[in-house]
Amino acid sequence: MRNPEYQFTDAGIEALEARLVQDYENFSGAAVQPGSPERVIIQWVASILTHERALMNYIGNQNIPSRAEGENLDALAELMYLPKRPQAAAAVCTQRFHISEPQQSAILVPKGTRVTSSGGPIWETVEDVYVNIGGSYADVQVRSQTPGKAGNGYTPGQLNTLIDIYDYYSKTENITASDGGADAATDDEFYELMRASMDAYSCAGARGGYEYFARQVSTEIADVIASSPTPGVVKLYVLMSDGTLATEEIKAAVLAACNADTVRPLTDQVFVEDAEQVGYNIDFTYYTQTGSGRSAAEIQAAVDNAVREYIRWQDTKLGRDINPDELRERLYHTGIKRIELREPVFTRLINDSLSMPQVGRAGEITVVNGGYEDE
C-alpha cells in the first residue's frame, strides 16, 4: 500500500482565502463584504493558488520513491541499483515431442515450434531439440507467447495440440505444469524491489543480496529467505504470493539467477529448497449482537473475507509465527460481538540463518454462526 501524500504546503482554501481577505483589508482600509466584487476576486485568486499548492505537493511527492507513481517512480529507479521496472514474464514448462517410430537419424524439432491447448495461448520451444537416433521422443522447454501469470497452471497433458508439424510427428504434451508467468511489477512491488536492491551492491554474498536476486525472478514471489547452515553453502527458500511453495520451474529460475558468476561468490554453493510447512486449522464460533444495524448476510461475508485475509497474511511470509490474535483482530472489525476461537493456537515457527525456515499452511476451515446475543 502506497504511503499517504506528504503535505509540503497547506492546500486548504479556507485559511488561504481568510488570509487574502485580511491582507486586502489591511492594505485598502476597507472591509470586504460577502458577495462583493472584491470578495469574488479574492475567491478566484484563492482557487488558483490552492490549485498551484496542490500541484506543488504532488510534484514534491513524486520525487519521493515511497510515494511516486508510474513513470515518475520509473525515473527515480535510475538512482538505485535496480534501474528498470520488472516487466511481465512468460510462463514456461517442459514439453515432450513424440515421433511415430524410432529413426536411423536424429529428428529435429526446431526452435519456435508452436503448441497450444483448446482455446489457450500459444507456446513455442525456446531452442532446437533432437529426438536421438533410436529414440521416440525429446523434451524441451516451451514458453508462452503471451506474457503474464495467465499462462500459469496448465497441468501436464493440457498442451497437446501441435501447430508446426515436424518430421514423423506422432503426438505432443507438456510433462510439467506451467509456471513462472508474472505480470509487470506494480508500484508497490517495484518500490520494495528498489529498496531491496541496495543489498545487491555487496559482492560478498550478502543475505539480502541473494534474496534480492531471487525476488527479481518473478513478481509472483512473496518471500525469500537465504540461509547458510554450513560455511560455503547457501540455501534459498522461496514462497509464492498465493502461499504455496515454489514450483520446480520457479526454483530452477531462482537457482540460475543466484548461481550466476556475477552474483555468487566463487566459494559458495547455492541450492534452492522447500521450506517446512506447518499445518494449522481454523475453527471458531462467532456471535452477533441484536440491533447491530448490519444484516446477517453482510456480517457473514465480512467474516469470510477476514478469514481469507488472515490466511493470506499468515501463509505468505516465511518464519511468521502462527498467531491466533491476528485472526481475532481481523474478526472483531467485522461487526461481530464475540468469538469462541478453538484453532489455531499460537505456534512459534523457525526463522534463522542456520535452519530450514517454516511456514504456516492453512488446513480445514470451520466457521460456525452462533446466532444473536443480547448486549
JOTA-V911149 format. One record per residue. RES is the residue in three letters. PHI is phi as a letter, one per 20 degrees, with the letter a starting at -180 (none if undefined). PSI is psi in degrees with one decimal (* if undefined). D_FIRST is the distance of its C-alpha to the first C-alpha in whole Angstrom. Layout:
# JOTA-V911149
res->(RES/RES)
phi->(PHI/PHI)
psi->(PSI/PSI)
d_first->(D_FIRST/D_FIRST)
This chain:
# JOTA-V911149
res->(MET/ARG/ASN/PRO/GLU/TYR/GLN/PHE/THR/ASP/ALA/GLY/ILE/GLU/ALA/LEU/GLU/ALA/ARG/LEU/VAL/GLN/ASP/TYR/GLU/ASN/PHE/SER/GLY/ALA/ALA/VAL/GLN/PRO/GLY/SER/PRO/GLU/ARG/VAL/ILE/ILE/GLN/TRP/VAL/ALA/SER/ILE/LEU/THR/HIS/GLU/ARG/ALA/LEU/MET/ASN/TYR/ILE/GLY/ASN/GLN/ASN/ILE/PRO/SER/ARG/ALA/GLU/GLY/GLU/ASN/LEU/ASP/ALA/LEU/ALA/GLU/LEU/MET/TYR/LEU/PRO/LYS/ARG/PRO/GLN/ALA/ALA/ALA/ALA/VAL/CYS/THR/GLN/ARG/PHE/HIS/ILE/SER/GLU/PRO/GLN/GLN/SER/ALA/ILE/LEU/VAL/PRO/LYS/GLY/THR/ARG/VAL/THR/SER/SER/GLY/GLY/PRO/ILE/TRP/GLU/THR/VAL/GLU/ASP/VAL/TYR/VAL/ASN/ILE/GLY/GLY/SER/TYR/ALA/ASP/VAL/GLN/VAL/ARG/SER/GLN/THR/PRO/GLY/LYS/ALA/GLY/ASN/GLY/TYR/THR/PRO/GLY/GLN/LEU/ASN/THR/LEU/ILE/ASP/ILE/TYR/ASP/TYR/TYR/SER/LYS/THR/GLU/ASN/ILE/THR/ALA/SER/ASP/GLY/GLY/ALA/ASP/ALA/ALA/THR/ASP/ASP/GLU/PHE/TYR/GLU/LEU/MET/ARG/ALA/SER/MET/ASP/ALA/TYR/SER/CYS/ALA/GLY/ALA/ARG/GLY/GLY/TYR/GLU/TYR/PHE/ALA/ARG/GLN/VAL/SER/THR/GLU/ILE/ALA/ASP/VAL/ILE/ALA/SER/SER/PRO/THR/PRO/GLY/VAL/VAL/LYS/LEU/TYR/VAL/LEU/MET/SER/ASP/GLY/THR/LEU/ALA/THR/GLU/GLU/ILE/LYS/ALA/ALA/VAL/LEU/ALA/ALA/CYS/ASN/ALA/ASP/THR/VAL/ARG/PRO/LEU/THR/ASP/GLN/VAL/PHE/VAL/GLU/ASP/ALA/GLU/GLN/VAL/GLY/TYR/ASN/ILE/ASP/PHE/THR/TYR/TYR/THR/GLN/THR/GLY/SER/GLY/ARG/SER/ALA/ALA/GLU/ILE/GLN/ALA/ALA/VAL/ASP/ASN/ALA/VAL/ARG/GLU/TYR/ILE/ARG/TRP/GLN/ASP/THR/LYS/LEU/GLY/ARG/ASP/ILE/ASN/PRO/ASP/GLU/LEU/ARG/GLU/ARG/LEU/TYR/HIS/THR/GLY/ILE/LYS/ARG/ILE/GLU/LEU/ARG/GLU/PRO/VAL/PHE/THR/ARG/LEU/ILE/ASN/ASP/SER/LEU/SER/MET/PRO/GLN/VAL/GLY/ARG/ALA/GLY/GLU/ILE/THR/VAL/VAL/ASN/GLY/GLY/TYR/GLU/ASP/GLU)
phi->(none/f/f/f/f/e/e/f/b/f/d/f/e/f/f/f/f/f/f/f/f/f/f/f/f/f/f/e/m/d/f/e/e/g/n/f/g/f/f/f/f/f/f/f/f/f/f/f/f/f/f/f/f/f/f/f/f/f/f/f/f/f/d/d/g/f/c/f/c/l/f/f/f/g/f/f/f/f/e/d/f/e/e/c/f/g/e/f/d/e/f/c/a/e/d/d/d/d/d/f/a/g/d/e/c/f/d/e/d/f/g/n/f/d/c/b/c/f/m/d/f/e/d/b/f/e/b/f/b/d/e/f/g/n/e/c/b/b/d/b/f/d/c/f/f/d/f/p/f/f/e/f/n/f/f/g/n/f/e/c/d/e/e/d/f/d/f/m/g/d/a/b/a/f/d/c/f/f/a/n/f/b/f/g/f/f/g/f/f/f/f/f/f/f/f/f/f/f/f/f/f/f/d/d/m/f/g/f/f/g/f/f/f/f/f/f/f/b/f/e/e/e/b/c/c/d/c/c/f/c/g/n/d/d/d/d/c/c/c/e/f/e/n/e/f/f/f/f/f/f/f/f/f/f/f/f/f/e/d/f/f/e/d/e/f/g/e/e/d/d/c/d/c/e/f/e/e/d/f/b/d/d/b/b/d/d/c/d/e/f/m/f/n/d/f/f/f/f/f/g/f/f/f/f/f/f/f/f/f/f/f/f/f/f/e/d/c/f/m/e/g/f/d/f/f/f/f/g/g/f/f/f/e/e/o/f/e/b/c/d/e/e/b/e/d/f/c/e/d/f/b/b/e/d/c/f/f/d/b/f/b/f/d/f/d/c/d/d/e/e/n/e/c/f/f)
psi->(129.9/148.8/151.1/153.4/133.0/134.2/100.7/-31.6/153.1/121.5/16.1/135.4/-28.3/-50.2/-37.5/-44.0/-40.9/-38.4/-39.5/-40.1/-46.2/-43.7/-39.0/-43.1/-39.8/-36.7/-42.1/-24.6/5.9/146.3/141.2/113.6/149.8/133.5/-5.4/159.2/-38.4/-40.8/-39.1/-42.8/-42.2/-41.3/-38.3/-46.0/-40.9/-38.8/-38.8/-47.3/-37.3/-42.2/-42.4/-38.4/-39.2/-40.7/-39.0/-44.4/-43.3/-47.6/-41.7/-42.3/-29.1/-4.6/6.1/117.1/-37.1/-10.2/-13.2/156.5/151.3/-129.6/-28.3/-41.3/-38.1/-40.7/-39.9/-25.1/-21.4/-19.8/-10.0/174.8/-28.8/98.6/-10.0/137.9/130.0/128.7/173.1/138.3/146.6/143.9/153.4/160.8/174.0/126.7/138.7/128.2/122.5/153.1/162.5/-33.6/155.2/144.4/166.8/-0.6/157.3/140.4/124.1/132.2/105.0/155.0/137.1/0.1/129.5/143.2/166.1/178.6/176.7/110.2/8.0/-176.7/168.3/138.5/154.8/149.9/144.5/-9.4/165.1/147.2/145.0/140.6/114.6/159.5/129.7/-7.3/168.9/-5.2/165.4/147.1/139.7/155.9/138.7/151.0/138.2/137.8/-9.3/104.3/155.6/165.6/-5.8/-21.1/-4.8/153.2/9.8/115.4/159.6/132.8/-12.6/-33.4/82.9/13.0/118.4/134.0/-44.1/109.3/137.0/171.4/135.4/27.7/135.9/-58.2/170.6/151.2/152.7/141.4/-3.5/157.1/142.9/142.6/174.4/-10.0/139.5/145.3/164.3/148.9/134.0/172.2/-42.8/-46.4/-41.0/-41.4/-43.2/-36.9/-37.6/-43.5/-44.6/-26.0/-19.0/-30.1/-18.5/-9.5/-25.3/138.7/17.3/14.4/40.7/148.3/-46.5/-31.6/-47.8/-43.2/-36.6/-49.4/-32.0/-41.9/-28.6/-18.4/-40.1/140.6/-8.1/-5.2/124.0/-35.2/147.6/137.5/131.5/128.7/159.9/87.8/-29.2/154.7/134.7/-2.6/127.0/125.8/128.7/135.7/126.6/134.8/135.5/167.9/-17.8/8.9/1.7/160.2/155.9/142.8/172.6/-35.6/-45.6/-41.7/-38.4/-39.6/-39.4/-42.7/-42.4/-40.2/-37.4/-6.6/1.5/150.1/-25.4/-6.2/-47.0/127.1/148.5/-30.4/-2.7/141.6/125.2/133.4/149.1/118.8/172.5/138.7/160.6/125.6/131.6/112.4/150.2/153.8/160.0/121.4/114.4/161.0/134.2/150.7/142.8/158.4/136.2/140.2/23.6/-17.4/-4.5/142.4/160.3/-36.6/-40.7/-43.2/-40.5/-44.7/-39.7/-38.9/-45.4/-40.9/-38.8/-38.7/-44.1/-43.0/-37.6/-44.7/-41.7/-41.9/-44.6/-38.6/-1.4/23.1/120.9/137.1/7.0/122.8/143.3/110.2/103.6/-24.2/-31.6/-38.8/-42.7/-46.6/-45.1/-37.4/-36.9/-15.3/6.5/-9.8/6.9/163.0/-50.2/166.3/149.7/99.1/114.8/-38.4/148.7/169.3/155.6/129.1/122.1/130.8/153.0/133.4/85.8/174.4/-1.8/-11.1/162.9/124.9/158.4/157.8/141.4/147.9/114.1/139.4/-119.5/140.2/119.0/110.5/120.5/129.3/111.3/-4.4/-162.9/150.5/149.9/162.3/*)
d_first->(0/4/7/9/12/15/18/21/23/24/24/25/28/30/31/32/34/36/36/38/40/41/42/44/46/47/47/50/51/50/48/46/46/43/44/46/46/45/42/41/41/39/36/36/36/33/31/31/30/27/26/27/25/22/22/23/19/17/20/19/15/16/18/15/13/10/10/12/12/14/18/17/15/17/20/18/18/22/22/21/22/20/21/20/17/18/20/21/23/26/27/30/33/36/39/43/45/49/52/55/57/57/59/61/59/55/53/50/47/45/42/40/42/40/39/37/37/38/36/33/32/35/35/37/38/37/40/44/45/49/50/53/57/58/54/53/49/46/43/40/36/35/32/30/31/28/25/22/21/24/26/25/27/31/33/36/39/37/37/41/42/43/43/45/49/50/53/54/51/51/48/44/41/38/38/35/32/30/26/24/23/19/18/17/14/10/9/6/9/12/10/11/14/15/15/17/19/21/22/24/26/28/31/32/30/27/25/22/24/25/21/20/23/22/19/20/22/19/16/17/17/15/17/20/22/25/29/32/35/37/38/37/36/32/30/27/25/22/20/19/15/18/19/22/24/24/27/30/29/26/28/30/28/26/30/31/28/28/32/33/35/33/30/32/35/38/39/36/36/33/32/30/30/29/27/29/28/28/29/28/29/27/30/30/31/30/32/31/33/35/34/31/30/28/30/30/29/25/25/26/23/21/22/22/18/18/20/18/15/17/18/15/14/18/19/16/17/20/22/20/23/23/22/24/23/19/20/22/20/18/21/22/19/21/24/27/29/29/29/32/30/32/29/28/29/27/28/27/26/27/25/27/29/32/31/30/26/26/23/23/24/25/28/30/28/30/29/32/32/35/35/36/37/38/36)
